[in-house]
Amino acid sequence: MEYSLNNKVTDKKILLEILQNRFTKFDESVVKWTFKGSKINSKFLENKILNNYKNKLKKKVLSNEIIYSDWIEIFDTGLNKLKKLNKQPILFFSGGKDSTFIASRLTQKKIDALYYSFVKNENEKKILNELAKKLKISIFYSYGKLEYLDEEEIFKKIKEPVLDPAGLSVLSLLDISKKNKINFQDSIFIDGMGNDCYMGHLPSKQELRKLYFQKIFFKNHFHKIVPIDIQNSIGKFGDLFRPDYVAHFPGSTIKLNNYYDQISYYSKYKIYDDIVVQRALQRGIHYDFCSAIAKSILYVDASSEKSLVFFPFLDDDLIEFYETRKIRDYDYSKLTNKLSIRKYLNENLDFDKISPYKGIFKPTYLNFRLSNMQIKLADKINIRLKYLNKTQKSDFYLWSKYIINNDIKLD
């Protein structure tokens, strides 16, 4: 993953866009996002996904189930490239299915990696230890206290403001490297981000219920009746005041006075009735790609520009494989994907017995306090801090640190 920007982002409109949305309108942004050396063209990616799904068969019963043995060799070929880099692979191991799958393939390919994990309690640690025992790996744990990183210097280094879905826990994991005297420039950080377009992540039934209420709320203009600060004050329930066409962007965001003007960019997705297509367009492009880049910013800029970040699911050959399939990859009745990483994990690690619940590992945060300068900045751009939930405060913390430490004026 690569990204480029010649100068630091100082445009107020873009800064507010990133703060509110946690993703970027790639084609219209002053931030010149690039992926693998080329500018990200979201219109091109959108058309690619639309053609992909248009050419697939949609049947209630699929006779040709897609299984992991069809594509695992392509995945492993991508991992084999790590051996030629002469860098220390480090996997951020949450114990979810993506990171556990990557860990399993790393061990199968005899790639000597380090495994880091952020845990909140002993139950999470117990699950991770059981998985580690099955995988025959050792895990370095972080409990959320920075001891070795200079946080102020980090936010002077980074080239762009960043809102990362893993929140401040990424810094804690980087801190483990410092603790173990690992040189950042000799490391490559491995992440499971980037599989939404092709590997599932269908909306849950809870999200579909949320979509139902969002349609009602927005149709009746409730978002105009309920003040912005109240929407922020009720945390994830504030998502009910989002337009229904952005229902599947995860997480609550900070809504400022121009929020609904900015979000209207995504109204074009309303024309696609297929929930799978909507999901791939919304989350796959404008969320996953931007989140992957945001993670790169934190991993690399916070440590060393000579270190690398590797997203094995964003492999050109693997994506091409999905596009050539002629059947739909989804079981609509169960809202699951037919590619089934979980099937692999159950057959090889008895995964369901160890980690039976999807989403057991939620975003976690360091214990952070807002400085007086951050509080003044919030007041200046009309952010009511007392009405923000913890996710929103974490987002504001990362973003405002960038603004203040780089002496950017928002006048």
SULHU-V453389 format. One record per residue. N is the residue number from 0. RES is the residue in one letter. SS is DSSP state (H for helix, E for strand, - for the rest). NEAR is the number of other C-alpha atoms within 8 Angstrom. D_LAST is the distance of its C-alpha to the last C-alpha in Angstrom with 1 decimal. Layout:
{{N | RES | SS | NEAR | D_LAST} {N | RES | SS | NEAR | D_LAST}}
//
This chain:
{{0 | M | - | 11 | 33.6} {1 | E | - | 9 | 31.3} {2 | Y | - | 11 | 27.7} {3 | S | - | 7 | 25.9} {4 | L | - | 10 | 22.5} {5 | N | - | 4 | 22.4} {6 | N | - | 5 | 18.9} {7 | K | - | 7 | 16.7} {8 | V | - | 10 | 14.6} {9 | T | - | 8 | 11.0} {10 | D | - | 7 | 10.6} {11 | K | H | 7 | 8.6} {12 | K | H | 6 | 11.6} {13 | I | H | 12 | 14.1} {14 | L | H | 11 | 12.7} {15 | L | H | 8 | 13.0} {16 | E | H | 12 | 16.2} {17 | I | H | 13 | 17.7} {18 | L | H | 13 | 16.8} {19 | Q | H | 11 | 18.5} {20 | N | H | 10 | 21.4} {21 | R | - | 12 | 22.5} {22 | F | - | 10 | 23.5} {23 | T | - | 10 | 22.3} {24 | K | - | 8 | 23.3} {25 | F | H | 12 | 24.8} {26 | D | H | 8 | 25.7} {27 | E | H | 5 | 22.4} {28 | S | - | 9 | 20.0} {29 | V | - | 6 | 18.3} {30 | V | - | 8 | 19.8} {31 | K | - | 9 | 23.3} {32 | W | - | 10 | 25.4} {33 | T | E | 11 | 28.9} {34 | F | E | 10 | 32.1} {35 | K | - | 7 | 35.0} {36 | G | - | 7 | 33.8} {37 | S | E | 6 | 33.1} {38 | K | E | 8 | 30.1} {39 | I | - | 9 | 30.1} {40 | N | - | 8 | 31.2} {41 | S | H | 10 | 31.0} {42 | K | H | 7 | 33.0} {43 | F | H | 7 | 35.7} {44 | L | H | 9 | 35.7} {45 | E | H | 10 | 35.8} {46 | N | H | 8 | 38.8} {47 | K | H | 8 | 40.5} {48 | I | H | 12 | 40.4} {49 | L | H | 9 | 41.6} {50 | N | H | 8 | 44.5} {51 | N | H | 10 | 45.3} {52 | Y | H | 9 | 45.7} {53 | K | H | 6 | 47.3} {54 | N | - | 7 | 50.1} {55 | K | - | 10 | 50.9} {56 | L | E | 7 | 53.7} {57 | K | - | 6 | 52.9} {58 | K | - | 6 | 55.9} {59 | K | - | 6 | 56.5} {60 | V | - | 4 | 58.7} {61 | L | - | 8 | 57.9} {62 | S | - | 4 | 61.0} {63 | N | - | 5 | 59.2} {64 | E | - | 7 | 57.0} {65 | I | - | 9 | 54.4} {66 | I | - | 9 | 54.9} {67 | Y | H | 11 | 53.4} {68 | S | H | 6 | 56.3} {69 | D | H | 7 | 55.3} {70 | W | - | 10 | 52.1} {71 | I | H | 8 | 52.3} {72 | E | H | 8 | 53.6} {73 | I | H | 9 | 50.6} {74 | F | H | 12 | 48.3} {75 | D | H | 10 | 50.5} {76 | T | H | 8 | 50.4} {77 | G | H | 10 | 46.6} {78 | L | H | 10 | 47.1} {79 | N | H | 9 | 49.8} {80 | K | H | 8 | 47.2} {81 | L | H | 10 | 45.9} {82 | K | H | 9 | 49.2} {83 | K | H | 6 | 48.6} {84 | L | - | 6 | 45.3} {85 | N | - | 7 | 46.7} {86 | K | - | 9 | 43.8} {87 | Q | E | 10 | 44.0} {88 | P | E | 12 | 43.2} {89 | I | E | 12 | 41.3} {90 | L | E | 13 | 41.2} {91 | F | E | 12 | 38.9} {92 | F | - | 11 | 41.7} {93 | S | - | 10 | 40.9} {94 | G | - | 11 | 44.4} {95 | G | - | 12 | 43.3} {96 | K | H | 9 | 45.3} {97 | D | H | 8 | 43.1} {98 | S | H | 14 | 42.9} {99 | T | H | 13 | 46.6} {100 | F | H | 10 | 47.7} {101 | I | H | 9 | 45.9} {102 | A | H | 11 | 47.5} {103 | S | H | 9 | 50.9} {104 | R | H | 9 | 50.7} {105 | L | H | 12 | 49.6} {106 | T | H | 10 | 52.6} {107 | Q | H | 7 | 54.9} {108 | K | - | 8 | 53.9} {109 | K | - | 6 | 54.4} {110 | I | - | 8 | 50.8} {111 | D | - | 8 | 50.2} {112 | A | - | 9 | 46.8} {113 | L | E | 11 | 45.1} {114 | Y | E | 12 | 44.1} {115 | Y | E | 14 | 41.3} {116 | S | E | 12 | 40.6} {117 | F | E | 13 | 38.3} {118 | V | - | 10 | 40.4} {119 | K | - | 7 | 39.8} {120 | N | - | 6 | 43.4} {121 | E | H | 7 | 47.0} {122 | N | H | 6 | 47.8} {123 | E | H | 10 | 45.2} {124 | K | H | 9 | 46.6} {125 | K | H | 8 | 50.1} {126 | I | H | 11 | 49.3} {127 | L | H | 10 | 47.7} {128 | N | H | 9 | 50.7} {129 | E | H | 9 | 53.1} {130 | L | H | 13 | 51.3} {131 | A | H | 11 | 51.3} {132 | K | H | 8 | 55.0} {133 | K | H | 7 | 55.7} {134 | L | H | 10 | 53.6} {135 | K | - | 6 | 55.0} {136 | I | - | 7 | 51.7} {137 | S | - | 7 | 50.1} {138 | I | E | 10 | 46.7} {139 | F | E | 9 | 44.3} {140 | Y | E | 9 | 42.5} {141 | S | E | 12 | 39.2} {142 | Y | - | 8 | 38.6} {143 | G | - | 10 | 34.9} {144 | K | - | 8 | 34.7} {145 | L | - | 8 | 33.0} {146 | E | - | 6 | 35.3} {147 | Y | - | 7 | 34.9} {148 | L | - | 9 | 31.4} {149 | D | - | 6 | 28.7} {150 | E | H | 6 | 25.8} {151 | E | H | 8 | 23.1} {152 | E | H | 7 | 24.4} {153 | I | H | 11 | 24.5} {154 | F | H | 12 | 20.7} {155 | K | H | 9 | 20.3} {156 | K | H | 8 | 22.8} {157 | I | - | 12 | 21.8} {158 | K | - | 10 | 20.5} {159 | E | - | 9 | 18.8} {160 | P | - | 12 | 17.5} {161 | V | - | 10 | 20.7} {162 | L | - | 13 | 22.1} {163 | D | - | 12 | 25.9} {164 | P | - | 6 | 28.4} {165 | A | - | 8 | 30.4} {166 | G | - | 13 | 27.5} {167 | L | - | 12 | 27.8} {168 | S | H | 12 | 31.5} {169 | V | H | 10 | 31.1} {170 | L | H | 11 | 30.1} {171 | S | H | 15 | 33.2} {172 | L | H | 13 | 35.4} {173 | L | H | 11 | 34.1} {174 | D | H | 12 | 34.9} {175 | I | H | 12 | 38.5} {176 | S | H | 11 | 38.7} {177 | K | H | 11 | 37.8} {178 | K | H | 9 | 40.3} {179 | N | - | 6 | 43.0} {180 | K | - | 6 | 42.2} {181 | I | - | 9 | 41.4} {182 | N | - | 8 | 39.6} {183 | F | H | 10 | 36.6} {184 | Q | H | 10 | 37.3} {185 | D | H | 11 | 40.8} {186 | S | E | 13 | 39.7} {187 | I | E | 12 | 39.1} {188 | F | E | 13 | 37.4} {189 | I | E | 12 | 39.1} {190 | D | - | 11 | 37.4} {191 | G | - | 11 | 38.9} {192 | M | - | 10 | 35.8} {193 | G | - | 12 | 36.2} {194 | N | - | 12 | 39.4} {195 | D | - | 11 | 38.2} {196 | C | - | 13 | 39.0} {197 | Y | - | 8 | 42.6} {198 | M | - | 8 | 43.8} {199 | G | - | 12 | 43.3} {200 | H | - | 7 | 40.7} {201 | L | - | 9 | 41.8} {202 | P | - | 10 | 40.3} {203 | S | - | 7 | 42.2} {204 | K | H | 6 | 44.0} {205 | Q | H | 7 | 41.4} {206 | E | H | 10 | 38.6} {207 | L | H | 9 | 40.8} {208 | R | H | 8 | 41.2} {209 | K | H | 10 | 37.5} {210 | L | H | 10 | 37.3} {211 | Y | H | 9 | 39.8} {212 | F | H | 9 | 37.9} {213 | Q | H | 15 | 34.6} {214 | K | H | 10 | 36.4} {215 | I | H | 8 | 37.7} {216 | F | H | 12 | 34.4} {217 | F | H | 13 | 32.5} {218 | K | H | 7 | 35.4} {219 | N | - | 6 | 35.4} {220 | H | - | 8 | 31.7} {221 | F | H | 10 | 31.5} {222 | H | H | 10 | 27.9} {223 | K | H | 6 | 27.0} {224 | I | H | 6 | 29.1} {225 | V | - | 8 | 28.0} {226 | P | - | 8 | 24.5} {227 | I | H | 9 | 21.9} {228 | D | H | 10 | 22.0} {229 | I | H | 9 | 25.8} {230 | Q | H | 14 | 25.8} {231 | N | H | 14 | 23.8} {232 | S | H | 11 | 26.2} {233 | I | - | 11 | 29.3} {234 | G | H | 12 | 28.4} {235 | K | H | 7 | 30.5} {236 | F | H | 8 | 31.9} {237 | G | H | 12 | 28.5} {238 | D | H | 13 | 29.4} {239 | L | H | 9 | 31.8} {240 | F | H | 11 | 29.0} {241 | R | - | 11 | 28.2} {242 | P | - | 9 | 29.8} {243 | D | H | 10 | 33.2} {244 | Y | H | 9 | 32.5} {245 | V | H | 11 | 30.2} {246 | A | - | 13 | 32.7} {247 | H | - | 10 | 33.5} {248 | F | - | 8 | 30.2} {249 | P | - | 5 | 31.0} {250 | G | - | 7 | 29.1} {251 | S | - | 11 | 26.8} {252 | T | - | 12 | 23.0} {253 | I | - | 10 | 20.0} {254 | K | - | 11 | 19.6} {255 | L | - | 9 | 16.3} {256 | N | - | 6 | 16.4} {257 | N | - | 7 | 16.5} {258 | Y | H | 9 | 19.0} {259 | Y | H | 7 | 22.0} {260 | D | H | 7 | 20.7} {261 | Q | H | 8 | 20.0} {262 | I | H | 10 | 23.3} {263 | S | H | 7 | 25.3} {264 | Y | H | 8 | 25.5} {265 | Y | H | 8 | 28.3} {266 | S | H | 9 | 30.4} {267 | K | H | 6 | 32.5} {268 | Y | H | 10 | 34.3} {269 | K | H | 7 | 35.9} {270 | I | H | 5 | 38.6} {271 | Y | - | 8 | 40.1} {272 | D | - | 7 | 42.5} {273 | D | - | 6 | 43.5} {274 | I | H | 7 | 41.6} {275 | V | H | 7 | 42.2} {276 | V | H | 12 | 40.6} {277 | Q | H | 11 | 37.6} {278 | R | H | 13 | 37.3} {279 | A | H | 13 | 37.6} {280 | L | H | 13 | 35.0} {281 | Q | H | 13 | 32.4} {282 | R | H | 13 | 32.9} {283 | G | H | 14 | 34.6} {284 | I | H | 14 | 32.1} {285 | H | H | 14 | 28.6} {286 | Y | H | 12 | 29.1} {287 | D | H | 13 | 31.7} {288 | F | H | 10 | 30.6} {289 | C | H | 11 | 26.9} {290 | S | H | 14 | 28.1} {291 | A | H | 12 | 30.5} {292 | I | H | 11 | 27.8} {293 | A | H | 11 | 25.6} {294 | K | H | 9 | 28.7} {295 | S | H | 13 | 29.3} {296 | I | H | 13 | 25.8} {297 | L | H | 14 | 26.7} {298 | Y | H | 12 | 30.3} {299 | V | H | 13 | 30.0} {300 | D | H | 13 | 26.7} {301 | A | - | 12 | 27.5} {302 | S | - | 12 | 30.9} {303 | S | - | 9 | 31.8} {304 | E | - | 8 | 31.2} {305 | K | - | 8 | 35.0} {306 | S | - | 13 | 35.5} {307 | L | E | 11 | 35.8} {308 | V | E | 12 | 35.2} {309 | F | E | 9 | 38.0} {310 | F | - | 13 | 38.0} {311 | P | - | 11 | 41.7} {312 | F | - | 10 | 41.3} {313 | L | - | 10 | 39.1} {314 | D | - | 10 | 42.2} {315 | D | H | 6 | 42.9} {316 | D | H | 7 | 46.6} {317 | L | H | 12 | 46.2} {318 | I | H | 10 | 43.8} {319 | E | H | 8 | 46.4} {320 | F | H | 9 | 49.1} {321 | Y | H | 8 | 47.5} {322 | E | H | 7 | 47.0} {323 | T | H | 7 | 50.6} {324 | R | - | 8 | 52.0} {325 | K | - | 7 | 53.7} {326 | I | E | 9 | 53.5} {327 | R | - | 11 | 50.7} {328 | D | - | 9 | 49.6} {329 | Y | E | 9 | 49.2} {330 | D | E | 10 | 51.4} {331 | Y | - | 7 | 49.9} {332 | S | - | 4 | 52.1} {333 | K | - | 5 | 51.0} {334 | L | - | 10 | 47.4} {335 | T | E | 10 | 48.0} {336 | N | E | 12 | 48.0} {337 | K | - | 10 | 51.3} {338 | L | - | 11 | 50.3} {339 | S | - | 10 | 50.6} {340 | I | H | 10 | 49.4} {341 | R | H | 8 | 50.5} {342 | K | H | 8 | 54.1} {343 | Y | H | 9 | 54.0} {344 | L | H | 13 | 52.7} {345 | N | H | 10 | 55.4} {346 | E | H | 8 | 58.1} {347 | N | H | 7 | 57.1} {348 | L | H | 9 | 55.6} {349 | D | - | 9 | 56.6} {350 | F | H | 13 | 52.9} {351 | D | H | 8 | 53.2} {352 | K | H | 6 | 55.3} {353 | I | H | 9 | 52.9} {354 | S | - | 11 | 49.6} {355 | P | - | 7 | 50.6} {356 | Y | - | 6 | 47.3} {357 | K | - | 6 | 44.5} {358 | G | - | 6 | 41.1} {359 | I | - | 7 | 42.6} {360 | F | - | 8 | 39.9} {361 | K | - | 5 | 36.6} {362 | P | - | 7 | 33.1} {363 | T | - | 10 | 33.1} {364 | Y | - | 9 | 30.5} {365 | L | - | 9 | 30.6} {366 | N | - | 6 | 30.3} {367 | F | - | 4 | 26.7} {368 | R | - | 4 | 24.9} {369 | L | - | 7 | 21.2} {370 | S | - | 6 | 20.0} {371 | N | H | 6 | 18.4} {372 | M | H | 7 | 15.1} {373 | Q | H | 12 | 15.4} {374 | I | H | 10 | 16.2} {375 | K | H | 8 | 13.2} {376 | L | H | 9 | 10.9} {377 | A | H | 11 | 13.2} {378 | D | H | 9 | 12.9} {379 | K | H | 7 | 9.2} {380 | I | - | 6 | 9.6} {381 | N | - | 7 | 13.1} {382 | I | - | 9 | 15.4} {383 | R | - | 9 | 18.7} {384 | L | H | 8 | 20.0} {385 | K | H | 5 | 23.5} {386 | Y | H | 10 | 23.9} {387 | L | - | 14 | 23.5} {388 | N | - | 10 | 26.6} {389 | K | H | 6 | 27.2} {390 | T | H | 11 | 26.4} {391 | Q | H | 12 | 23.0} {392 | K | H | 10 | 22.3} {393 | S | H | 11 | 23.6} {394 | D | H | 12 | 21.2} {395 | F | H | 9 | 18.2} {396 | Y | H | 10 | 19.7} {397 | L | H | 12 | 20.0} {398 | W | H | 12 | 16.6} {399 | S | H | 10 | 14.7} {400 | K | H | 11 | 17.0} {401 | Y | H | 13 | 16.1} {402 | I | H | 11 | 12.3} {403 | I | H | 10 | 13.2} {404 | N | H | 10 | 16.3} {405 | N | - | 8 | 14.8} {406 | D | - | 6 | 12.0} {407 | I | - | 8 | 9.3} {408 | K | - | 6 | 5.7} {409 | L | - | 4 | 3.8} {410 | D | - | 2 | 0.0}}
//
